[in-house]
């Protein structure tokens, strides 16, 4: 158990819908990362927040948005869902915002878009 | 752009034997870190080992060790005395904190390791 929690574990929805994925970082961690794992794209970095502020952005679609709240939990919002958005979405957390700090991954949310 | 390449989609090893997983990366940065993550069937991402680019000494964690060749931009993972529990997908990952100034990881495509009893 990494100490990072993600809810829900599984999500099945239809095209065009909107969903929210939630992540609670390890106690004491200020940085939260979101990654997408799909069969065709592999593991890709989406976005990073540090202490409530956006720190870095990767290949995140405009239909996707995220935020980190004052209690440090984070939410990833996916809207106008398409079949290709089906993937495993990971949240990871670390104490600091930069490279050497180990990232601890949550168990992931499996999103299926039908 | 930085890239990470794992050229072996699948590998297999006999229990108790040694196996080496390959990883190459491309970067013009001098300050970076390299990681190996394990993803078992549970899908949990678990850090196996990490290497700081400025260190010449290869990292070791119990049965896991790396061969870091900075000039060749190569970072292989050696698993000694393989166990059934080592069966998983292994990802090589890179972070260039020097210029990107973030902790974002760039992953390779992964290598699926099968351990035969």
Interface residues (C-beta under 8 A of the other chain):
Chain A: X2 X31 X33 X35 X42 X43 X44 X45 X48 X55 X56 X58 X88 X90 X92 X94 X96 X97 X98 X99 X100 X101 X102 X103 X104 X105 X107 X108
Chain B: X32 X33 X37 X42 X43 X44 X45 X46 X47 X50 X52 X91 X95 X96 X97 X100 X101 X102 X103 X104 X105 X106 X107 X108 X109 X110
